Amino acid sequence: MPFKVIVTRDFDHMSEVAAGLVVDDIRRTLASRPSYVLGLATGNSPTGLYKHLAREANAGEIDPARITSFNLDEYVGLPGENAEQRALHRESYSFFMVQELFGLLATNFHEVNIPLGTLIDQDKMELELKTHPGDWTLRGNDRGKAIVIHPEAGSDYLRWLQETVLDGYADKIARAGGVDLHIVGVGGRGHVGFHEVGIPFEGSEVLLVKLDDNTVHNAVVDGHFASRSESPTYAVTMGAELVYRAKSVLLLANGKRKADAIAKALFMEPDCSVPISYGHTFARSGGNMIFVVDRLAAAGFLGREAQLRERGIDVEDIGEERASVPVESLKFFCAPGSAAS
């Protein structure tokens, strides 16, 4: 079961180690294939990794022109009169990716893809949901819910949303051959992207989500929006089922707010009460699962490493070392020709 946890010193060290793993996997894959598919996340956790990745690309260590990317999620309901204005909003994930990665590259990726959340007119969507209550159902047993639009929906707008925005994104990932490595962060309650706590794993390819109040609150606390009334309450996101179809998933976590969710996910059996716990199922089915966390995020399991090893999880604590750790010493990715390649 290739499940590994690497404990690093701090955010900078976490970013450096994680970037080394990503660059190594890109190099290895492109040595035998013409293209690479990279899954990307937003939020604070991957920003340092992205700076390292851009630096390596600009130095010629990897070829961005052979990389296609698929982002995890995007808000619905950002301010703007049209899709273009919403996509250019400073808190859109399209804008984030330009600012944090795409705009730093001297050579562009072959293609970049972000869920079309900004294409959705929230007022029209809410009106259609209200006037066609039989066209959809809610899934989830907690405060965040997936809005599942029925295939036979009578609303043309809701049917377009399902077929084009949601199913269309999943289909495009499939046509690209699936994601080679997906970079993800983790929410304070253990959610991945906007796959909120309580939303079932099954049938969660690309979701339209009514966000948990905690998610909306944290967007304000983290300084992304001035108030709860300005923070979006809907999003389009890859669900855990689709995220964990990648060959490798690299999860980043830093800060004490993530410690409880990380510990729960590592010690529990998979359950949608902590969506990142699905990593166990992923690893058991042959996927490469790795957590790279700083010492604050590791606080909930440090001292219990023997219990994790009994569960088949390899723990490597390099948090006291500041020098760069050779990527080859972090044995995680499968060798070429292995079952998960």
C-alpha positions in Angstrom: 0.0 0.0 0.0 2.0 3.0 -1.2 0.9 5.6 1.4 3.5 7.9 2.8 3.6 10.8 5.2 6.5 13.3 5.1 6.8 15.7 8.0 8.7 18.9 7.2 9.8 21.8 9.3 7.7 24.7 8.1 5.8 26.0 5.1 8.9 26.8 3.1 10.4 23.3 3.7 7.0 21.7 2.9 6.9 23.6 -0.4 10.4 22.7 -1.4 10.0 19.0 -0.7 6.6 18.7 -2.4 7.9 20.6 -5.5 10.8 18.2 -5.7 8.4 15.2 -5.8 6.3 16.9 -8.5 9.2 17.8 -10.7 10.7 14.2 -10.3 7.4 12.7 -11.4 7.0 15.0 -14.4 10.6 14.2 -15.5 10.1 10.5 -15.1 6.8 10.4 -16.9 8.0 12.6 -19.8 11.0 10.4 -20.3 8.7 7.8 -21.7 5.6 9.7 -22.8 5.0 12.9 -24.9 2.7 14.6 -22.4 1.8 14.9 -18.7 -1.5 15.8 -17.0 -1.2 17.8 -13.8 -4.0 18.4 -11.3 -3.8 21.7 -9.5 -5.4 23.2 -6.3 -5.8 26.7 -5.1 -5.6 28.2 -1.6 -2.6 29.1 0.5 -1.0 25.7 0.8 0.3 25.2 -2.8 1.6 28.7 -3.4 5.2 28.0 -2.3 5.2 24.8 -4.4 4.1 26.7 -7.4 6.9 29.2 -7.1 9.4 26.3 -7.0 7.7 24.6 -9.9 7.9 27.8 -12.1 11.5 28.2 -11.2 12.4 24.7 -12.3 10.4 25.1 -15.5 12.1 28.4 -16.3 15.5 26.8 -15.7 14.7 24.1 -18.2 14.4 21.2 -15.7 10.9 20.4 -17.0 9.1 21.3 -20.3 5.8 23.2 -19.6 4.8 22.9 -23.2 4.2 19.2 -22.6 2.0 19.7 -19.6 -1.8 19.9 -19.5 -3.4 21.0 -16.3 -6.8 20.6 -14.7 -7.8 22.7 -11.7 -9.8 21.3 -8.8 -12.5 23.9 -8.4 -14.0 27.3 -9.0 -16.4 29.6 -7.3 -20.0 30.3 -8.5 -21.4 33.7 -7.8 -18.4 36.0 -7.9 -19.3 39.6 -8.6 -19.5 40.5 -12.3 -22.0 41.2 -15.1 -20.7 38.4 -17.3 -18.4 35.4 -17.2 -15.3 37.4 -18.3 -15.7 39.8 -15.4 -16.2 37.0 -12.9 -13.2 35.1 -14.2 -11.0 38.2 -13.7 -12.3 38.9 -10.2 -9.3 38.9 -7.8 -10.7 35.9 -5.9 -11.6 33.8 -8.9 -9.4 30.7 -9.1 -8.7 31.6 -12.7 -7.0 34.8 -11.5 -5.3 33.0 -8.7 -3.6 30.5 -11.1 -2.4 33.3 -13.3 -1.0 35.1 -10.3 0.5 32.2 -8.5 1.8 29.9 -11.4 0.8 30.5 -15.0 2.0 34.1 -15.0 5.4 33.0 -13.6 6.2 30.7 -16.5 8.4 31.7 -19.3 6.8 29.0 -21.5 3.1 28.3 -21.1 1.6 24.9 -20.3 0.3 23.2 -23.4 -3.3 23.7 -22.1 -4.8 24.8 -18.8 -8.4 24.0 -17.7 -10.4 25.4 -14.8 -14.0 24.4 -14.0 -16.5 26.8 -15.6 -18.0 28.1 -12.4 -17.7 31.7 -13.6 -19.8 30.8 -16.7 -22.8 30.2 -14.4 -25.2 33.1 -13.8 -26.0 32.5 -10.1 -29.2 34.5 -10.2 -30.5 32.5 -13.1 -29.4 29.2 -11.5 -31.1 30.0 -8.3 -34.3 31.0 -10.1 -34.3 27.7 -12.1 -33.7 25.7 -8.9 -36.6 27.5 -7.2 -39.0 27.1 -10.1 -38.0 23.5 -11.0 -37.8 21.7 -7.6 -38.3 18.4 -9.2 -35.3 18.7 -11.4 -32.7 18.3 -8.6 -32.0 16.7 -5.2 -29.5 17.5 -2.4 -26.8 14.9 -1.4 -25.0 15.1 1.8 -25.6 14.6 5.5 -23.8 17.7 6.8 -24.1 21.5 6.2 -22.5 21.4 2.7 -24.5 19.7 0.0 -24.1 18.6 -3.6 -26.9 19.8 -5.9 -27.6 16.8 -8.1 -29.4 17.7 -11.3 -31.5 14.9 -12.8 -30.8 13.8 -16.3 -34.4 14.3 -17.3 -34.5 17.9 -15.9 -37.2 20.1 -17.5 -35.1 23.2 -17.1 -32.9 23.8 -20.1 -30.5 25.9 -18.0 -30.1 23.3 -15.3 -29.6 20.6 -18.0 -27.0 22.7 -19.7 -25.2 23.2 -16.4 -25.1 19.5 -15.7 -24.1 18.5 -19.3 -21.6 21.2 -20.1 -20.1 22.5 -16.9 -20.1 19.4 -14.8 -20.1 16.3 -17.1 -18.2 18.2 -19.7 -15.2 18.8 -17.4 -15.1 15.2 -16.2 -15.3 14.0 -19.9 -12.4 16.3 -20.8 -10.2 14.8 -18.1 -11.0 11.4 -19.3 -10.2 12.3 -22.9 -6.8 13.6 -21.7 -6.1 10.1 -20.3 -6.7 11.1 -16.6 -4.5 13.0 -14.2 -0.9 11.8 -13.6 -0.5 13.6 -10.3 -3.0 15.7 -8.4 -1.9 18.4 -6.0 -4.5 19.0 -3.3 -4.8 20.9 0.0 -7.2 20.2 2.8 -9.9 22.2 4.5 -10.1 22.5 8.3 -12.8 19.8 8.5 -10.9 17.5 6.1 -12.6 18.3 2.8 -10.8 18.2 -0.5 -11.5 21.1 -2.9 -15.2 21.9 -2.3 -16.2 18.2 -1.8 -17.7 19.1 1.6 -17.9 17.0 4.7 -20.9 14.5 4.4 -21.1 14.4 0.6 -20.8 10.7 -0.5 -17.8 9.6 -2.4 -19.7 7.6 -4.9 -21.1 9.6 -7.9 -18.9 12.6 -7.1 -17.1 13.2 -10.4 -17.7 17.0 -10.8 -20.1 18.6 -8.4 -22.2 21.7 -8.0 -22.0 22.4 -4.3 -23.9 24.6 -1.8 -21.0 25.4 0.5 -20.8 24.6 4.2 -21.1 27.7 6.4 -17.6 26.9 7.8 -16.1 27.1 4.3 -17.8 30.5 3.7 -16.6 31.7 7.1 -13.0 30.6 6.6 -12.9 32.4 3.2 -13.5 35.6 5.3 -11.1 34.7 8.1 -8.3 34.0 5.6 -8.8 37.5 4.1 -10.3 36.5 0.7 -13.6 38.3 1.2 -14.4 41.2 3.4 -17.6 39.7 4.9 -19.8 36.6 4.7 -22.3 38.4 2.5 -19.5 38.9 -0.1 -18.2 35.3 0.1 -19.7 33.0 -2.6 -22.0 30.2 -1.3 -21.7 27.9 -4.3 -18.9 26.3 -6.2 -18.1 23.8 -8.9 -15.5 21.1 -7.8 -14.0 17.8 -8.7 -15.4 15.3 -6.2 -13.2 13.0 -4.2 -14.1 10.1 -6.5 -12.6 11.9 -9.5 -9.6 13.4 -7.6 -8.5 9.9 -6.4 -8.6 8.5 -9.9 -5.2 10.2 -10.5 -2.2 8.0 -10.6 -0.7 9.9 -7.6 -2.2 12.4 -5.1 0.0 14.8 -3.3 -1.7 16.4 -0.3 -0.2 19.5 1.4 -1.1 20.7 4.8 0.4 23.4 7.0 -0.6 25.1 10.2 -2.3 24.0 13.3 -5.8 24.5 11.9 -5.3 21.4 9.7 -3.8 19.1 12.5 -7.1 17.6 13.7 -8.3 16.7 10.2 -5.0 15.2 9.2 -4.8 13.0 12.3 -8.4 11.9 11.9 -7.9 11.0 8.2 -4.8 9.0 8.9 -6.2 6.9 11.7 -9.8 6.4 10.5 -11.3 4.1 7.9 -12.6 6.0 4.8 -15.8 7.9 5.5 -17.3 11.0 4.0 -17.2 12.7 7.4 -13.6 13.4 6.5 -13.3 13.4 2.7 -9.5 13.1 2.6 -9.8 9.8 4.4 -10.7 8.4 1.0 -6.9 8.3 0.4 -6.8 4.9 2.2 -9.1 3.4 -0.4 -7.0 5.1 -3.1 -3.7 3.6 -1.8 -5.2 0.2 -1.3 -6.3 0.1 -4.9 -2.8 0.9 -6.1 -2.6 4.6 -6.2 0.3 6.6 -4.9 -0.8 8.6 -1.8 1.5 11.1 -0.1 1.0 13.7 2.6 3.6 16.4 2.9 2.9 18.4 6.1 4.6 20.8 8.3 5.2 20.2 12.0 2.1 22.2 13.1 -0.2 20.2 10.8 1.5 17.0 12.1 0.8 17.7 15.7 -2.1 15.3 15.9 -0.1 12.2 15.0 3.5 13.0 16.1 4.4 10.4 18.7 2.0 7.9 17.2 4.0 7.0 14.2 4.2 3.3 15.2 0.4 3.1 15.0 0.5 4.5 11.5 3.1 2.1 10.4 0.9 -0.7 11.7 -1.7 0.6 9.3 0.8 0.3 6.5 1.5 4.1 6.3 5.2 5.0 6.0 6.1 8.1 8.1 9.3 10.0 7.4 10.1 12.9 9.7 12.6 15.3 8.1 11.3 18.3 10.0 14.6 18.9 11.8 16.6 19.0 8.6 16.7 22.3 6.8 18.9 21.2 3.9 17.2 20.0 0.8 16.3 16.4 0.9 17.2 14.4 -2.2 14.0 13.4 -4.0 15.3 9.9 -4.6 15.5 9.4 -0.8 11.7 10.0 -0.6 10.6 6.6 -2.0 7.0 7.2 -3.1 6.4 7.2 -6.8 6.2 3.9 -8.5 9.0 3.0 -10.9 8.2 3.0 -14.6 6.2 -0.1 -15.6 4.5 -0.6 -12.2 0.8 -1.1 -11.8 0.0 2.5 -10.9 2.0 4.0 -13.7 
